[in-house]
Amino acid sequence: MIPQVQSEPRIDVPVREEPSHAEMVWIAGGTFRMGSERHYPEEAPVHHVTVAPFRIDRTAVTNSQFRQFVEATGYITVAEQAPDPKDYPGALPHMLKPGSLVFTPAQHPVDLRDWRQWWKFEFGANWRRPYGRGKSNSGLDDHPVVHVALQDAEAYAVRAGKALPTEAEWEYAARGGLDGAEFA
């Protein structure tokens, strides 16, 4: 049960129709209770948020879509770039190679407070090789692209003539109109 939150003044957001984009959904906007008191501390407290009307993609960006962006622009993701030694003073030189964290399910019970129990840094892991070196994303064209940093996602969005949703917009859309529901 979500605790009662003191009512805040409602802000009416005018609804206007926008041109249709086949790959996007029009969200009329509105006010909702954002956050949770039950899961992660950083989600609390539940509070009222109003979002203006916006469009959001129907699905996550796929490997195929991201590949088209990379081929058209020559873009190199953060995970594909060797870390700059200036950003990591004292780092061992053999550790300053491109890579990313890969989800590796544990085969036994683990301490759930320690993310290192199921995330492993893999040299060579990036959007082209989601499981690390020698393992391509072949056959995963329609799967969501992974191993992209915020700046990679922003570059993709700019090229597509779009913008990333705010946290509030994403949560509002993900709730699917179920204000206050624990899960959509």
N, C-alpha and C positions, 0 to 999 in steps of 0.2 A: 504494500500500500504506500502510495506517495503521500508524504506529509502535506497538510494544508499550507498553502502559501498565501500571505496577505495579498489581497487583490490590489493590483496596480491599475492606474487609469488606462483605459483601452484607447489605442490610437487607431483610428479608421484609416485604412490604406485603400485609396481608390483602385479599382480593378479596371485594367484596360486591356484590350485584346492586342496582341502583337502578331506579326507575321509568323506563320508556321515554319518550323525547321524540322524536317522529317526525323532527324536523329535526336531531337530535343523535345522535352516536355515543358509546357507552360505551367508554372506554379503561380497561382493567383496571389500568394502572400497572405499574411495575417499574423495573428498573435498566438503564441503557444507557450507552454511551460517547458523550458529547456533545462537539461541536466538531469541528475539523478542523485538521490540520497542513499541509494542502496549498493552501488557498485564501486566506483573509484572515487577517492577523495577529491580529485581535481574536477569532478563533474558536479560537485555540490557548491553552493546550495541550488536547489531548483529555483528558477526565476523566470518571470515573464519576458519574452522577447518578441518584438514585431519585426517581420521581414517584409520588404517591399516585393512586388511581383518580380519574378525572374524566370529564366529558362535554365534547364539543367539537362545534360545528356541522359538518354534513356539507359545507357549501359556504361560501364567503365571503358576506358580506352583500351583497345586490344593490341596485341603484339603486331598484327598486320597494319593497323592504323599508325602505330608508333614507327614501324619500319618505313612506311611511306614518308612520314615526317623526316626521319633521319636521312633517307635517300634523297629527298628534295633539298635538304639544307646542309648536310654534312655534319649535323649536330653530334657532339660527343657527350654522353651523360657523365655525371659525377662519378659513378661507379666504374666508368671506363678510364678515368684519369688517375695517374699516379698522384698520391698525396704530395703536397709541397712540404719539404723538410722544415721550412720556416714555420709552418703551422703545427709541427709536432717536434719541438725541441727535445733532444735526448732520445728520439725514437731510433731503434735499430734500423740501419739502412735496408736490410733484407725484408723488413716489414712494410716499407714504403712502396707498395705495389697496389695497382687497382684491385678492387674487390668489393664485396658487400656481405651482409649477414644473410644466411640461408636458414630457413626453418628446417630443423632436423628433429622429428618427434623422438622422444625418449622411449626406450623399450622397457622401462621400469618406473615405478613411482618416483617423483622428484619433488624438491622444494619449489612450489609454485611462485615463491617470492624471488627466485633467482632466475631471471630470463636466460642466463647463460646455459641453463639446463636443456634448452631446446632451440636456441639460436647460435649458430656457429659462423665465424667469419671465414669466408672462402675467397682465396685469391682467384681472380678471373670471373667471379660471379657478377653478372650484370644483366640487363634486359635481354640480351641475345643468348646468354647462358645462365638461366635462372638457378641452376643447381651447381654451378661452378665450371671450372675449366673442363673442356672435353665433353660437355653435355649441352647441346644446343636446345633452342626452343622449337625445333622442328616438330610440326604436328600440333603446335599450340597457337596457331594464328588467331583463333577466335577467343583465346584466353586473355584475361586482363594483363596488361603489361605490368611487370614488377621491377624492383630495383631502380626506381626512379626517385630522385630527390625532389624537393620542392622546386628548386630552380629548373629542373628538367620539365616538370609538370607545367610550370609557368611558361617556359619557352614553347612547349607544345600548344598551350592554350592561346598564346599570342599569335602564333602562326595560323591557328585555326580561326582566328577572329573571335575568340571567346575569352572568358575569364574563369578562373577557378571559383567555385562557390565558397562563401564564407562558412565557418563552422556552423553558424546558426542556419544558413540556407540549407546546408547539407542535412542537418538534423531534422529540420522542418520537412524537407522532401522525403527523407528516409522514414519518418513516422507515418507518412501516407494518410494524414488527416486524423490519426489516432492520438490526439493530445492527451498526455498523461499516461498513456499505455507504456508498460515496461518495455515491450518489444513490438515492432511493427508487424 
